[in-house]
Amino acid sequence: MVQWHSYHCLILLYVGYCNVIICTKKLHTLNQQHFINILQSGKTSLIYFKKTANPAIRHFLEQLKKSSESLEEYGITVAQVDCAIEAVPKYCEDEDILKKAYLFQGNLLLRSFATDTLFDVDAIVANILFILLFNEIKYVYSLMDLHDIENDMKGRGDIIFTFVRAIGVPEHRAIMETAFVYGTKYQFVLTTEQSVLEGLDLKDPDTSSARLWFCHCKMATDKNQPCKRTYFKQPLTTVNIHSYLKILEAPLVAEINLPPEEVSTIHVQLKLPVVFLFTQRETYEHDRITAESVAWQLLGSAGVVLVSRIQLHPNVPADVTVGYRPAGGDLPINYLVISSVEEIVDLVKGEVKNVSSGVKDEEEENEDLDFIGIQDDEVAEAISAYMWKEHDLGLIQALTDISFPTILETIPHVVVLFYTAWDAVSMAFLQSYAEVSTRLADMKDLVLTRVNCGDWPVVCLNEGVTHFPTVKIYTQGDRPLLYTGMLGVHSLLKFIMLSRIPTPVLLTSTEDVEAYLKGDLHSDLKPQWNIPVVGLFSSEMKEESNSTETQKENDAFIEAAYSLRGTMVLRMYIQKDAIYLSQKFGVALPALVFVRDEKSDIEAIHLEKPSKEDIVSAVKSAMLETFPEVTVENFPSYFHPIKPLLILFIDNDDTKTSKARNELEQLTKLRDAQTYTTCWIDLRKTHVGKEILQVYLNYLPQLPALVLVQLSCHGHVFVFPEGELISTVGVLHWLEKVQTGQEIPKYNLQRKEWTPPRATYDFLAIMDIVRPGFAKQRIPNSANQEKPCEQEESETEHLHESGEEEVQSEFVATSQNVQGTPTQPDKQKKMQHELHNEL
């Protein structure tokens, strides 16, 4: 094995020599029998079948001849067949014969290459080795793919990760030749995707330069420990990479009992700088730690040797701490008194920087890159800053088509994120998903996982995933549960915790019901949910028709409880003495009993002919406050496209503000105020409220300010007179004047198209140049006509009734876009535009 390794190391050096001094050799010409013999020999061969010799073909054959010497060093036969003389069946009959070269392994055709991809010696060698090493070299399309490979290699082996600007360039050839020798020792990873390079937060935005990192994953025995990466600063040539790997194979810190002048390490042999740190028995542990710290920072640039002080020459001063041999080989050692690691590193890097001008320091590579390009729309623009951030996904297992069904069978609760690496929202949401995984890391019966639908589309198709990102929770013995909430940490964490609890839960006594409503039986769930809801049903069945009806009511409540799973946990009480509770709470059976908060009294709602939809609607209404504080997260729950918004904007808790809130809270209890959505926004907590107020009025008024926004196509905005105190009577009088047209709107929200910031490339117009009118889009005139106000209001009301959840999610995306936080993008841009104007 040692001899084999040494032999191939010589190959690397020889190939590097041949890159400078071009090796020439005549290209073999085969007849049909020779061609058959090569196929039957089982060897690898690259064969070109020619007919004519035009200038382009002559150039290709010249490059093929030059590459044959290098390829034969790897056991690859390079030859040509003249089809004008030897008409080899199948290949000589191909119409595109002049445009292809064929790679065989024995009689198996591995691949055909277009001759224009084999444009020079480097391209030929790189492409051929890339195919032969297909199983040894992994290609990644995203930073997520690299993380997955790193997680898989932790504790097992190290990774050599390379970025090249294109397949077939000299740097690609260099890494292929290196992989041919070291492929069994290291995991090689390659990419040409600039997005991967940008995701590594490099200061230097140059994406045309090849780069190499050595990922030290073998030493990361803990799955939560990231793989340390060392950046290779030299040009990517075969000899440079080989020398670099030899340095990495040497001990991080060499301990030698010889005088510094007699020390010979791999760094000395390669004429690199060497740092000698002097130690003694009393300070050995501290000196060893210092030496390792220096060595990590200088890895690949200089060597570090730990030498005992007793080995120093008597003429060397006793107070020296560092010996330094500059780059260049047998140069004298400078003995210095240096007290810090930083000074040692600066000493070496200062010299290296002068010798290798233009090479960036590793610290510069770690600074953030402000990478925000032109995006398709405002939502994508808002989250694009998050897309390429590097996330710690060590706790999130990546699933494949094989591991996906396996993990569902072995773990009771599995949370799965379905995403794609090219989707900006998916990549931004990973930050929240990773934080949730950290908080739930100690749970033994639950695991967070992910499936890249770009790699495993069949898995996503089978699970009914139609948009990204999608989160589902799989519980053994139950149906998958789809998450439809906000793409944030708190909402997802609440959903996961509540979804693990079976619902509905049966209560067995009236005492349990009353204790539950007081909060005694669900104190452990208060961080996620604090609204107790109980369904009361009678178990008395006097007639058969009543028995059937009662069973339907019970089933409807069970279905409603299941559909609300992850949002809240419902309790159910079915006993004869349920009538006692109904009389105590003043409601007929069946009923819904709940408490909004700890300070509120018990409330009850009679469920008349209850269906699943009616119960869900009643429960959602019970969860709502009558005068809520509106935030970006909870606004969808309160939004109604028909009701006008009556919003109190505040920024402090002084007497005037507190009185205004109390007066409006009393107003919400009156019947005349039920036609409005009355709420308040604290600008100290919800910073986007200031921008909303600016949009409403086109200026910032003195706070507290009461604003009425009519959610009709007119977009009228009214402001309660700033000089008057906000009182129940005063607000009612003002609302009446608005309804009768006595108040003039302070501002009208403007309508505008929500379009991409840049014009798109008009492919249809280009097609029309070739064939006029062929691709022109034909839009009926009626489609461009503006709809009357009443029709838009009717359609908006229909949307609310039939798709409330979709409208809510669209408002959330618009609101969060103002804040600049990651959200799920909208699907109907017209509705986004309307809601944005209403906001």
Secondary structure as GFF3:
##gff-version 3
##sequence-region A 1 839
A	DSSP	alpha_helix	2	20	.	.	.	ID=ss1
A	DSSP	beta_strand	28	30	.	.	.	ID=ss2
A	DSSP	alpha_helix	32	41	.	.	.	ID=ss3
A	DSSP	beta_strand	44	50	.	.	.	ID=ss4
A	DSSP	alpha_helix	55	72	.	.	.	ID=ss5
A	DSSP	beta_strand	76	82	.	.	.	ID=ss6
A	DSSP	three_ten_helix	97	99	.	.	.	ID=ss7
A	DSSP	beta_strand	100	105	.	.	.	ID=ss8
A	DSSP	beta_strand	108	114	.	.	.	ID=ss9
A	DSSP	three_ten_helix	115	117	.	.	.	ID=ss10
A	DSSP	alpha_helix	121	132	.	.	.	ID=ss11
A	DSSP	beta_strand	137	139	.	.	.	ID=ss12
A	DSSP	alpha_helix	143	153	.	.	.	ID=ss13
A	DSSP	beta_strand	159	163	.	.	.	ID=ss14
A	DSSP	alpha_helix	170	182	.	.	.	ID=ss15
A	DSSP	beta_strand	187	191	.	.	.	ID=ss16
A	DSSP	alpha_helix	194	199	.	.	.	ID=ss17
A	DSSP	beta_strand	211	216	.	.	.	ID=ss18
A	DSSP	beta_strand	228	232	.	.	.	ID=ss19
A	DSSP	alpha_helix	238	249	.	.	.	ID=ss20
A	DSSP	beta_strand	254	256	.	.	.	ID=ss21
A	DSSP	three_ten_helix	260	262	.	.	.	ID=ss22
A	DSSP	alpha_helix	266	269	.	.	.	ID=ss23
A	DSSP	beta_strand	274	279	.	.	.	ID=ss24
A	DSSP	three_ten_helix	281	283	.	.	.	ID=ss25
A	DSSP	alpha_helix	284	297	.	.	.	ID=ss26
A	DSSP	beta_strand	303	308	.	.	.	ID=ss27
A	DSSP	three_ten_helix	309	311	.	.	.	ID=ss28
A	DSSP	beta_strand	322	325	.	.	.	ID=ss29
A	DSSP	beta_strand	334	336	.	.	.	ID=ss30
A	DSSP	alpha_helix	341	355	.	.	.	ID=ss31
A	DSSP	alpha_helix	362	365	.	.	.	ID=ss32
A	DSSP	alpha_helix	378	387	.	.	.	ID=ss33
A	DSSP	beta_strand	397	398	.	.	.	ID=ss34
A	DSSP	alpha_helix	403	410	.	.	.	ID=ss35
A	DSSP	beta_strand	413	419	.	.	.	ID=ss36
A	DSSP	alpha_helix	424	439	.	.	.	ID=ss37
A	DSSP	beta_strand	446	452	.	.	.	ID=ss38
A	DSSP	alpha_helix	457	462	.	.	.	ID=ss39
A	DSSP	beta_strand	470	475	.	.	.	ID=ss40
A	DSSP	beta_strand	481	482	.	.	.	ID=ss41
A	DSSP	alpha_helix	489	499	.	.	.	ID=ss42
A	DSSP	beta_strand	505	506	.	.	.	ID=ss43
A	DSSP	alpha_helix	510	518	.	.	.	ID=ss44
A	DSSP	three_ten_helix	523	525	.	.	.	ID=ss45
A	DSSP	beta_strand	533	538	.	.	.	ID=ss46
A	DSSP	alpha_helix	544	563	.	.	.	ID=ss47
A	DSSP	beta_strand	570	575	.	.	.	ID=ss48
A	DSSP	alpha_helix	578	585	.	.	.	ID=ss49
A	DSSP	beta_strand	591	594	.	.	.	ID=ss50
A	DSSP	beta_strand	603	606	.	.	.	ID=ss51
A	DSSP	alpha_helix	612	623	.	.	.	ID=ss52
A	DSSP	alpha_helix	635	638	.	.	.	ID=ss53
A	DSSP	beta_strand	645	650	.	.	.	ID=ss54
A	DSSP	alpha_helix	655	667	.	.	.	ID=ss55
A	DSSP	three_ten_helix	671	673	.	.	.	ID=ss56
A	DSSP	beta_strand	677	682	.	.	.	ID=ss57
A	DSSP	alpha_helix	688	697	.	.	.	ID=ss58
A	DSSP	beta_strand	705	709	.	.	.	ID=ss59
A	DSSP	beta_strand	716	719	.	.	.	ID=ss60
A	DSSP	alpha_helix	728	739	.	.	.	ID=ss61
A	DSSP	beta_strand	747	748	.	.	.	ID=ss62
A	DSSP	alpha_helix	763	770	.	.	.	ID=ss63
A	DSSP	alpha_helix	781	784	.	.	.	ID=ss64
A	DSSP	alpha_helix	789	802	.	.	.	ID=ss65
A	DSSP	alpha_helix	804	819	.	.	.	ID=ss66
A	DSSP	alpha_helix	829	838	.	.	.	ID=ss67
###
